[in-house]
Amino acid sequence: MWIDYIRRSFMTSGEMNKWIELGVRGMTSNPTIFDKAIAASDDYDADLRRHAEAGMAAEDVYETLVFEDIRLAADRLGSVYDESEGADGFVSLEVRPTLANKTQETLTEARRLFSSLARPNVLIKVPGTPEGIPAVQQLIREGINVNITLMFSLSHYRDVSEAYLAGLEARAAAGLDVRHVASVASFFVSRVDTAVDRALQQLGVSELQGEIAVANAKLAYELFRQTFAGPRWEHLESLGARKQRVLWASTGTKDPRYADTLYVDNLIGPDTVNTAPLDTIGAFLDHGLLEATVDTGWQEAHQKVERLGELGVDLDGVTDTLQVDGVNAFTNSFQSLVSSIEIKRKLFAHAQKA
């Protein structure tokens, strides 16, 4: 389990350490999470005031605040990273979502973020868009840790895993070490049910509601098992390469009709990560089902996806739309955050003059 949450007081108060003691192994962030943390709390007001008085621009303030949070989180997770010999203990920071459809700009920003943060247990989040995929391959080739995000379909996953393998192969061919390159493939779950359920309801169909997201994720895991096996992977593994684990994202249950641990209980298995909000992790600790589940029921999962098509729902179309919507949602959150910082910056600057 990783925490899909970040906030300054969460790390400085010691609360994060308690969750690590309970077994949490990493942390993820995104523009929406930072928007809620910075704009909707007073944790950052002292820093905002100081930066406003120094005349710093809003986007520079954003980056300064976020960098400090990511470094704090990485340092808190340093013991996990060390104890696992670099297999876990990561925190993620996303390139600006406004760059999601710009390959070269994504590369430039990812390199800068990774270098500036200067922590071995940082993952740079790059969206799995058509323009993001070649950036991922090049970043892996350069030895930069990557969390590929906003993946919803098997075709998204195929492209992402191929970029990882090709990047490792290019790195190895150049005589560079592949042992310390880390990557996870973030496959979004609950949003698939939200979108598919809506489509089924419009068709007047109750069948398969609340069932496709898990089925879709299980098929991604089946593909993961096929990808990281055989001669191609075995050669890279012999050089010390690590598997690109599947990370289940968007695993908080959004529909009250479904169990609050639905997207945790059904996706447990080797070489996986589940990043979830604190309340979902708490619910799982309280009453979750702890047993291997993700590597079972693959045939049934295939049947459900096929049946969905027969009912008139185009899953590929749904998932492609979800990726576009996800980029737009993160872009809106990023712009909202910068606007909130600008408002506070002006207020503090005005207060100083008064």
C-alpha positions in Angstrom: 0.0 0.0 0.0 1.1 3.5 -0.8 -0.6 6.7 0.4 -2.4 8.8 -2.3 -2.1 12.0 -0.3 0.3 14.7 0.7 0.2 17.7 3.0 3.0 19.5 5.0 1.5 19.0 8.4 0.9 15.3 7.7 4.7 14.9 7.4 5.9 17.3 10.0 3.5 16.2 12.8 4.7 12.6 12.8 1.5 11.2 11.4 3.1 10.0 8.3 5.6 8.0 10.4 2.7 6.2 12.1 1.3 5.1 8.7 4.8 3.9 7.7 4.9 1.8 10.9 1.5 0.3 10.0 3.0 -0.9 6.7 2.6 1.9 4.1 5.5 1.7 1.6 5.3 4.8 -0.5 3.4 7.9 -1.5 1.8 9.5 -4.6 0.8 13.0 -5.3 -1.0 14.8 -8.2 -2.1 18.4 -8.9 -5.5 17.8 -7.4 -4.0 16.6 -4.1 -1.6 19.6 -4.0 -4.5 21.9 -4.8 -6.4 20.6 -1.8 -3.3 20.7 0.5 -2.1 24.2 -0.4 -5.2 26.1 -1.3 -7.5 24.6 1.3 -5.2 24.7 4.4 -3.1 27.2 6.3 -0.1 24.8 6.5 1.7 26.8 3.8 0.7 30.3 4.7 3.9 31.3 6.5 6.0 30.2 3.5 3.5 31.9 1.1 3.8 35.1 3.1 7.6 34.9 3.0 7.7 34.2 -0.8 5.2 37.0 -1.4 7.3 39.4 0.4 10.3 38.4 -1.7 8.2 39.1 -4.8 8.3 35.5 -6.1 5.9 34.6 -8.9 3.0 32.3 -8.3 4.3 29.3 -10.3 7.7 29.7 -8.6 6.0 29.7 -5.2 4.1 26.5 -6.3 7.3 24.7 -7.2 9.1 25.8 -4.1 6.3 24.5 -1.8 5.9 21.3 -3.7 9.7 20.6 -3.8 9.9 20.9 -0.1 6.9 18.5 0.4 8.4 15.9 -2.0 11.8 16.1 -0.3 10.2 15.7 3.1 8.2 12.7 2.0 11.2 11.1 0.3 13.3 11.6 3.5 10.5 10.1 5.7 10.4 7.1 3.3 14.2 6.8 3.2 14.2 4.0 5.7 11.8 1.9 3.6 13.9 2.6 0.5 17.1 1.5 2.3 15.6 -1.6 3.9 14.1 -2.8 0.7 17.3 -2.1 -1.2 15.6 0.4 -3.5 12.6 -1.7 -4.2 10.1 0.5 -2.4 9.9 3.7 -0.4 9.1 6.0 -3.3 7.2 9.3 -3.6 5.9 10.7 -6.9 5.8 14.2 -8.4 4.0 14.9 -11.7 5.3 17.0 -14.5 2.9 19.9 -15.1 -0.2 18.5 -16.8 -0.2 21.3 -19.3 2.7 19.4 -20.9 0.9 16.1 -21.3 0.8 16.3 -25.1 4.3 17.7 -25.5 7.1 15.2 -25.7 10.1 17.4 -25.6 8.8 19.7 -23.0 7.9 16.7 -20.8 11.4 15.4 -21.2 13.0 18.7 -20.2 10.7 19.2 -17.2 11.1 15.6 -16.0 14.9 15.9 -16.1 14.8 19.2 -14.2 12.5 17.9 -11.5 14.5 14.7 -11.0 17.8 16.6 -10.8 16.4 19.4 -8.6 14.8 17.0 -6.1 18.0 15.0 -5.8 16.5 12.0 -4.1 17.0 8.4 -5.3 13.5 7.5 -4.1 11.6 10.0 -6.2 9.5 8.9 -9.2 8.6 11.5 -11.8 5.1 11.1 -13.0 4.5 11.2 -16.8 1.1 10.7 -18.3 0.7 7.6 -20.6 -0.5 9.8 -23.5 0.7 9.1 -27.0 3.1 12.0 -26.6 4.2 10.9 -23.1 5.2 7.3 -24.1 8.4 8.3 -26.1 9.3 10.6 -23.2 9.0 7.6 -20.8 11.3 5.5 -23.0 14.0 8.2 -23.1 13.8 9.0 -19.4 14.2 5.3 -18.5 17.2 5.2 -20.9 18.7 8.1 -19.0 18.2 6.4 -15.6 15.4 8.6 -14.4 12.7 6.9 -12.2 9.3 7.2 -13.8 5.7 6.6 -12.6 3.6 6.5 -15.8 0.1 7.7 -14.9 -3.4 8.1 -16.4 -3.5 4.6 -17.9 -7.0 3.1 -18.3 -6.8 0.4 -21.0 -4.8 -2.6 -22.0 -3.5 -0.7 -25.1 -2.3 2.0 -22.7 -0.5 -0.6 -20.6 1.1 -2.3 -23.7 2.6 1.0 -24.8 3.9 1.8 -21.3 5.5 -1.5 -20.6 7.1 -1.5 -24.1 8.5 1.9 -23.5 10.0 0.7 -20.2 11.6 -2.4 -21.7 12.9 -0.5 -24.7 14.3 2.2 -22.5 16.1 -0.4 -20.4 17.5 -2.2 -23.5 18.8 1.1 -24.9 20.4 1.9 -21.5 22.0 -1.6 -21.3 23.2 -1.3 -25.0 25.0 1.9 -24.0 26.8 0.1 -21.3 24.9 1.8 -18.5 23.7 0.3 -15.2 20.0 -0.8 -15.2 20.0 -2.0 -11.6 18.8 1.2 -10.0 16.2 2.4 -12.5 12.7 2.3 -10.9 9.3 2.5 -12.6 5.6 1.8 -11.8 2.7 1.7 -14.3 -0.3 3.5 -12.7 -3.5 1.8 -13.9 -6.6 3.7 -12.9 -9.4 1.6 -11.6 -12.6 3.1 -10.0 -13.1 5.8 -12.7 -13.6 2.9 -15.2 -16.6 1.7 -13.2 -18.0 5.3 -12.9 -17.9 5.7 -16.7 -19.0 2.2 -17.6 -21.9 2.2 -15.1 -23.1 5.5 -16.6 -23.0 4.0 -20.1 -24.9 0.9 -18.9 -27.5 3.0 -17.1 -28.1 4.9 -20.2 -28.8 1.6 -22.0 -31.1 0.6 -19.2 -28.8 -2.3 -18.3 -27.9 -3.3 -14.7 -25.8 -6.3 -15.7 -22.0 -5.8 -15.1 -22.4 -2.5 -13.1 -19.5 -2.3 -10.6 -17.7 -5.2 -12.2 -15.7 -3.9 -15.2 -13.0 -1.9 -13.4 -11.7 -4.9 -11.5 -12.0 -7.1 -14.6 -10.1 -4.6 -16.7 -7.4 -4.3 -14.1 -7.1 -8.1 -13.8 -6.5 -8.3 -17.6 -3.8 -5.7 -17.2 -2.1 -7.8 -14.6 -2.4 -10.8 -16.8 -0.6 -8.8 -19.5 2.0 -7.7 -16.9 2.8 -11.4 -16.1 3.2 -12.2 -19.8 5.3 -9.1 -20.5 7.8 -9.7 -17.6 8.5 -13.3 -18.5 10.4 -15.0 -21.3 13.8 -14.4 -22.9 13.6 -10.6 -23.5 12.8 -9.9 -19.8 15.1 -12.6 -18.5 18.1 -11.0 -20.2 17.3 -7.6 -18.6 16.7 -9.3 -15.3 20.1 -11.0 -15.5 21.6 -7.5 -15.7 19.8 -6.5 -12.5 16.7 -4.8 -13.9 13.6 -4.5 -11.8 10.1 -5.3 -13.0 7.9 -2.3 -13.7 5.3 -3.0 -11.1 1.6 -2.3 -11.8 0.3 0.4 -9.5 -3.5 0.4 -9.0 -4.6 4.1 -8.8 -7.9 5.7 -8.2 -8.8 2.9 -5.7 -11.1 4.9 -3.4 -14.6 3.7 -3.9 -16.7 6.4 -5.4 -20.1 4.7 -5.6 -21.7 4.1 -2.1 -23.4 1.0 -3.4 -20.0 -0.8 -3.5 -17.7 -1.9 -0.7 -15.2 0.7 0.5 -12.4 -1.8 0.0 -13.6 -3.1 -3.4 -10.6 -1.9 -5.4 -8.1 -3.1 -2.8 -9.5 -6.5 -1.9 -9.7 -7.7 -5.5 -6.3 -6.5 -6.7 -3.8 -8.1 -4.3 -0.9 -10.0 -5.7 2.9 -10.1 -6.4 4.6 -7.1 -7.9 1.7 -4.8 -7.4 1.2 -1.5 -5.6 -2.1 0.0 -4.5 -2.1 3.7 -3.8 -5.2 4.8 -1.9 -6.6 7.7 0.2 -6.0 7.4 4.0 -9.7 6.5 4.6 -9.5 3.6 2.1 -6.3 2.3 3.7 -7.9 2.6 7.2 -11.0 0.7 6.0 -8.8 -2.1 4.6 -6.8 -2.3 7.8 -10.2 -2.6 9.7 -12.1 -5.1 7.5 -10.2 -5.7 4.2 -9.7 -9.1 2.7 -6.0 -10.0 2.8 -5.4 -12.7 0.3 -4.0 -13.0 -3.3 -6.8 -12.1 -5.7 -5.4 -10.4 -8.7 -4.0 -13.5 -10.3 -7.4 -15.4 -10.2 -10.5 -15.1 -12.3 -8.8 -14.1 -15.6 -11.1 -16.1 -17.8 -14.1 -14.6 -16.1 -12.6 -11.1 -16.6 -12.2 -11.8 -20.3 -15.9 -12.9 -20.5 -17.1 -9.8 -18.7 -15.3 -7.5 -21.0 -16.5 -9.4 -24.1 -20.1 -9.3 -22.7 -19.8 -5.5 -22.2 -19.1 -5.1 -25.9 -22.1 -7.3 -26.7 -24.3 -5.0 -24.6 -23.1 -2.0 -26.7 -20.4 -0.4 -24.6 -17.1 0.3 -26.3 -14.6 -0.1 -23.5 -11.7 1.2 -25.5 -13.7 4.3 -26.3 -14.5 4.8 -22.7 -10.9 4.4 -21.5 -9.5 6.7 -24.2 -12.0 9.4 -23.1 -11.1 8.8 -19.5 -7.4 9.5 -20.3 -8.3 12.8 -22.0 -10.6 13.8 -19.2 -7.9 12.9 -16.6 -5.4 15.2 -18.3 -8.0 18.0 -18.4 -8.9 17.4 -14.7 -5.3 17.6 -13.6 -4.7 20.7 -15.7 -7.7 22.4 -14.2 -6.5 21.5 -10.7 -3.0 22.8 -11.5 -4.4 26.1 -12.8 -6.7 26.4 -9.8 -3.8 25.9 -7.5 -1.6 28.5 -9.2 -4.6 30.9 -9.1 -5.1 30.3 -5.4 -1.4 30.9 -4.7 -1.6 34.1 -6.7 -4.6 35.3 -4.6 -2.8 34.5 -1.3 0.4 36.0 -2.7 -1.3 39.3 -3.5 -3.1 39.4 -0.1 0.2 38.9 1.8 2.0 41.4 -0.4 -0.8 43.9 0.2 -0.7 43.3 3.9 3.0 43.9 4.0 2.6 47.3 2.2 -0.2 48.2 4.6 
